[in-house]
């Protein structure tokens, strides 16, 4: 699909299981392929239609024109989604975001009033993500200059990433470092990182830099639809305290904190997460 500024955006739609089935919009994490949602789609696809897309500059979506100002801003991702919804004739649905997708989902709630019947927010934050990253206060200030350097050296970063992702022991080291949970199936994770290893990292870094300036704190008090927040108690990228803060700020929020879950809770505990989402939808008539 060609979006508002001429950027070609790749998206995917599952067949509706029956006429009138509700639609769930899967809003990806940065660098997360649609395969990251496989467990949830497989479990719930007999009741819902799913739509997801690759962010501009990521995977099968093209890079925007370098002449377009703020082409990677979170607001542009929402405009891409808006174009997809118009093409598919979808007027209402659920917004389900993971990691960066939480930021995009909150911005979509702001910019597409009346669309969201509910929100499901997994392992994400509402504030500027680079400022909340990691366990040490002030650590986020180091990232903007590092990102600028990485963006300029994106060709080298692409080669390094591909080499790292091709190493079979990568999962073992990530688990030892506490960045992945021990319950995560190594074959499943290898399947997820394989597309990431093929990325041109320039698009990744430009998206990350734009994401770092996005703040949706003012949206929280505007949310008056059922909201399910899921996080892991070992998530070092978006710590549990952020999820708890969101749950306190959103009027109709529920929260699930998964013991042992990291930033990848949905793929580490797929049955638990899918069951909780199913119950949430049922409880609220979706």
C-alpha positions as CSV (number, residue, x, y, z in Angstrom):
1,X,0.0,0.0,0.0
2,X,1.2,3.5,-0.8
3,X,0.8,5.7,2.3
4,X,0.1,9.5,2.6
5,X,3.6,10.6,1.7
6,X,4.3,8.1,-1.1
7,X,6.0,5.5,1.1
8,X,5.2,1.9,0.3
9,X,4.0,0.1,3.4
10,X,3.7,-3.7,3.7
11,X,0.8,-5.1,5.8
12,X,-0.8,-8.4,6.6
13,X,-4.4,-9.4,7.2
14,X,-5.7,-12.8,8.5
15,X,-9.0,-14.0,7.0
16,X,-12.0,-13.2,9.1
17,X,-13.2,-16.4,10.8
18,X,-16.8,-15.4,10.2
19,X,-18.9,-12.5,8.9
20,X,-18.8,-9.6,11.4
21,X,-15.7,-10.8,13.3
22,X,-14.0,-8.1,15.3
23,X,-10.6,-6.8,14.2
24,X,-7.4,-6.7,16.3
25,X,-4.6,-4.4,15.2
26,X,-1.3,-5.8,16.2
27,X,1.2,-2.9,16.7
28,X,4.7,-4.3,16.5
29,X,7.8,-3.6,18.6
30,X,10.7,-1.9,16.9
31,X,12.5,-4.7,15.1
32,X,9.7,-7.2,16.0
33,X,8.4,-9.1,12.9
34,X,4.8,-10.1,12.7
35,X,5.9,-13.6,13.7
36,X,6.3,-12.3,17.3
37,X,2.5,-12.5,17.5
38,X,2.2,-16.1,16.2
39,X,1.0,-17.6,19.5
40,X,-1.7,-15.0,20.0
41,X,-2.9,-15.2,16.4
42,X,-3.0,-19.0,16.4
43,X,-4.9,-19.1,19.7
44,X,-7.5,-16.3,18.8
45,X,-7.8,-16.5,15.0
46,X,-11.0,-18.5,15.2
47,X,-12.7,-15.5,16.7
48,X,-10.9,-12.4,15.4
49,X,-9.3,-10.9,12.3
50,X,-5.8,-9.6,12.7
51,X,-4.1,-6.8,10.9
52,X,-0.4,-5.8,11.3
53,X,2.1,-3.8,9.3
54,X,5.9,-3.3,9.0
55,X,7.0,0.2,10.1
56,X,8.4,2.4,7.4
57,X,12.0,1.6,6.8
58,X,11.6,-1.9,8.4
59,X,11.4,-5.3,6.9
60,X,9.2,-5.2,3.7
61,X,8.2,-1.6,4.0
62,X,10.2,1.0,2.1
63,X,12.1,3.9,3.5
64,X,10.4,7.3,3.2
65,X,11.9,10.0,1.0
66,X,14.8,11.7,2.7
67,X,13.2,15.0,1.9
68,X,10.1,14.2,4.1
69,X,10.5,16.0,7.4
70,X,10.1,13.9,10.5
71,X,9.4,10.9,8.3
72,X,9.9,8.4,11.0
73,X,7.9,10.1,13.7
74,X,5.4,8.0,15.6
75,X,2.6,10.2,14.2
76,X,3.7,9.0,10.7
77,X,3.3,5.3,11.7
78,X,-0.3,6.2,12.9
79,X,-1.0,7.8,9.5
80,X,0.2,4.6,7.8
81,X,-2.2,2.6,10.0
82,X,-5.0,5.1,9.2
83,X,-4.4,4.4,5.4
84,X,-4.5,0.7,6.0
85,X,-7.7,0.9,7.9
86,X,-9.3,3.0,5.2
87,X,-8.2,0.5,2.6
88,X,-9.5,-2.5,4.5
89,X,-12.8,-0.7,5.6
90,X,-12.1,-1.1,9.3
91,X,-13.8,1.5,11.5
92,X,-13.4,0.0,15.0
93,X,-11.3,-2.6,16.7
94,X,-8.8,-3.4,19.4
95,X,-5.3,-1.9,19.5
96,X,-2.7,-4.4,20.8
97,X,0.8,-3.0,21.1
98,X,4.1,-4.5,22.2
99,X,7.1,-2.4,23.2
100,X,7.4,0.5,20.7
101,X,3.9,-0.6,19.7
102,X,2.6,0.7,23.0
103,X,3.7,4.2,22.0
104,X,2.2,3.9,18.6
105,X,-1.1,2.5,20.0
106,X,-1.4,5.4,22.4
107,X,-0.7,7.9,19.6
108,X,-3.3,6.1,17.5
109,X,-5.8,6.4,20.4
110,X,-5.1,10.2,20.3
111,X,-5.3,10.6,16.5
112,X,-8.1,8.2,15.7
113,X,-10.8,9.1,18.1
114,X,-13.5,6.5,18.5
115,X,-11.6,3.7,16.8
116,X,-10.3,1.7,19.8
117,X,-12.9,-0.4,21.6
118,X,-10.1,-1.5,23.9
119,X,-6.3,-1.4,24.4
120,X,-3.9,-4.3,25.1
121,X,-0.5,-2.9,26.0
122,X,2.4,-5.3,26.5
123,X,5.9,-4.4,27.8
124,X,5.8,-0.8,26.9
125,X,5.9,2.8,28.3
126,X,4.0,6.0,27.7
127,X,7.0,8.3,28.3
128,X,10.1,8.9,26.2
129,X,11.5,5.4,26.0
130,X,15.2,6.2,25.9
131,X,14.9,8.1,29.2
132,X,13.3,5.2,31.0
133,X,15.5,2.5,29.6
134,X,17.5,0.4,32.0
135,X,17.7,0.3,35.8
136,X,20.0,3.3,36.4
137,X,18.5,6.8,36.5
138,X,20.0,9.1,33.8
139,X,21.2,6.2,31.7
140,X,19.0,7.3,28.9
141,X,20.9,10.5,28.4
142,X,23.8,8.4,26.9
143,X,21.7,7.1,24.1
144,X,21.0,10.1,21.7
145,X,24.7,10.7,20.9
146,X,25.2,6.9,20.5
147,X,22.2,6.7,18.2
148,X,23.6,9.5,16.0
149,X,26.9,7.7,15.8
150,X,25.2,4.4,15.0
151,X,23.0,6.0,12.3
152,X,26.0,7.4,10.6
153,X,27.7,4.0,10.8
154,X,24.6,2.0,9.8
155,X,26.4,-0.1,7.2
156,X,28.9,-1.4,9.8
157,X,26.0,-1.9,12.2
158,X,24.1,-3.9,9.6
159,X,27.1,-6.3,9.1
160,X,27.6,-6.7,12.9
161,X,24.0,-7.4,13.5
162,X,23.8,-10.0,10.8
163,X,26.9,-11.7,12.1
164,X,25.6,-11.7,15.7
165,X,22.1,-13.0,14.9
166,X,23.6,-15.9,12.9
167,X,25.5,-17.2,16.0
168,X,23.7,-20.2,17.5
169,X,24.9,-19.4,21.0
170,X,23.4,-15.9,20.9
171,X,20.2,-17.0,22.7
172,X,22.3,-18.7,25.4
173,X,24.2,-15.5,26.1
174,X,21.1,-13.3,26.1
175,X,19.5,-15.7,28.6
176,X,22.6,-15.6,30.8
177,X,22.5,-11.8,30.7
178,X,18.9,-11.8,31.9
179,X,17.6,-10.1,28.6
180,X,15.6,-13.3,27.7
181,X,13.7,-15.5,30.0
182,X,14.7,-19.2,30.5
183,X,11.2,-20.4,29.4
184,X,11.7,-18.9,25.9
185,X,12.0,-21.7,23.3
186,X,15.4,-21.3,21.5
187,X,14.0,-22.4,18.1
188,X,11.1,-19.9,18.4
189,X,13.5,-17.1,19.2
190,X,15.8,-18.0,16.3
191,X,12.9,-17.8,14.0
192,X,12.1,-14.3,15.3
193,X,15.6,-12.9,15.0
194,X,16.2,-14.3,11.6
195,X,14.3,-11.5,9.8
196,X,15.9,-8.9,12.1
197,X,19.3,-10.1,11.0
198,X,18.4,-9.1,7.4
199,X,17.4,-5.5,8.3
200,X,19.1,-2.4,6.9
201,X,20.0,-0.9,10.3
202,X,19.6,2.7,9.0
203,X,15.8,2.4,9.1
204,X,16.0,0.8,12.6
205,X,18.2,3.6,14.1
206,X,16.1,6.4,12.5
207,X,12.9,4.8,13.9
208,X,14.6,4.4,17.3
209,X,15.8,8.0,17.3
210,X,12.3,9.3,16.5
211,X,10.7,7.0,19.1
212,X,13.0,8.5,21.7
213,X,11.4,11.9,21.4
214,X,7.8,10.6,21.7
215,X,5.8,11.2,24.8
216,X,2.2,10.1,25.3
217,X,1.8,10.8,29.0
218,X,-1.1,13.3,28.3
219,X,-3.0,10.5,26.5
220,X,-3.4,8.4,29.6
221,X,-6.0,10.5,31.3
222,X,-8.1,10.6,28.1
223,X,-8.4,6.8,27.9
224,X,-11.9,5.6,28.9
225,X,-12.0,2.2,27.2
226,X,-11.1,-1.2,28.8
227,X,-7.3,-1.5,28.9
228,X,-5.2,-4.5,29.7
229,X,-1.5,-4.0,30.6
230,X,0.9,-6.9,30.6
231,X,4.5,-6.8,31.7
232,X,7.2,-9.0,33.1
233,X,8.9,-8.5,36.5
234,X,12.3,-8.8,34.9
235,X,11.8,-6.4,32.0
236,X,14.9,-4.2,32.0
237,X,13.9,-2.2,28.9
238,X,10.5,-1.0,30.1
239,X,10.5,-1.7,33.9
240,X,7.4,-3.0,35.7
241,X,7.0,0.3,37.5
242,X,6.1,2.0,34.2
243,X,3.3,-0.5,33.6
244,X,2.0,0.0,37.1
245,X,2.1,3.7,36.7
246,X,0.0,3.4,33.5
247,X,-2.4,1.1,35.2
248,X,-3.0,3.7,38.0
249,X,-3.5,6.5,35.4
250,X,-5.9,4.8,33.0
251,X,-9.4,4.8,34.4
252,X,-10.5,1.2,33.2
253,X,-7.1,-0.5,33.4
254,X,-6.3,-4.0,34.5
255,X,-2.7,-5.3,34.9
256,X,-0.9,-8.6,34.7
257,X,2.6,-8.9,36.0
258,X,4.2,-12.1,34.8
259,X,6.7,-13.5,37.2
260,X,10.0,-14.3,35.3
261,X,8.9,-12.4,32.2
262,X,11.3,-10.1,30.5
263,X,10.7,-7.7,27.6
264,X,9.6,-10.7,25.6
265,X,6.8,-11.9,27.9
266,X,4.4,-12.7,25.1
267,X,6.8,-15.2,23.5
268,X,8.2,-16.5,26.8
269,X,4.7,-17.3,28.3
270,X,2.5,-17.5,25.2
271,X,-0.3,-19.6,26.7
272,X,-0.6,-17.4,29.8
273,X,-0.7,-14.2,27.8
274,X,-3.1,-15.6,25.2
275,X,-5.5,-16.8,27.9
276,X,-5.4,-13.5,29.7
277,X,-6.2,-11.6,26.5
278,X,-9.0,-14.0,25.7
279,X,-10.5,-13.5,29.2
280,X,-10.1,-9.7,28.9
281,X,-11.9,-9.6,25.5
282,X,-14.7,-11.8,26.9
283,X,-15.2,-9.8,30.1
284,X,-15.7,-6.6,28.1
285,X,-17.9,-8.0,25.3
286,X,-15.4,-7.8,22.5
